[in-house]
Amino acid sequence: MLKSGIVSAPGRHIHDLPQPDGSTGALLLMPAWGPSAGEDQAGLPLGVGLKAVTYFPANGSGPVPTINAGYLWFDANDGRLRAVFDGDELTARRTAAVSAAADLAAAHLTVSNSV
């Protein structure tokens, strides 16, 4: 949806988190940002985003998931926090969207190759 080159998204940062049971968990940070003035192709203001993900392996033995995530979105013009999203929900929706896009692409290739 965004034009190439408008958004910067460096590689994820991964930090080890020593756990009480001796295992190692992780904190993953995935930043992305657009210019301070501008809009994407849908006319939405660009911002500064940060997805933070925790991995706690010991949670696998109980009701708490081993992976939890959140997403913070800040205004690119003044740095104010504008929204907090459930990162697990965003990931689930993104995965569904990517799967749907792959299905559409596969269907298009099948039709194109059968002609």
Buried (B, 14 or more C-beta within 10 A) or exposed (E): EBEEEBBEEEEEEEEEEEBEEEEEBBBBEBBBBBEBEBEBEEEEBBBBBBBBBBBBBBBEEEEEEBBBBBBBBBBBBEEEEBEEBEBBEBBEEEEEEEEEEEEEEEEEEEEEEEE
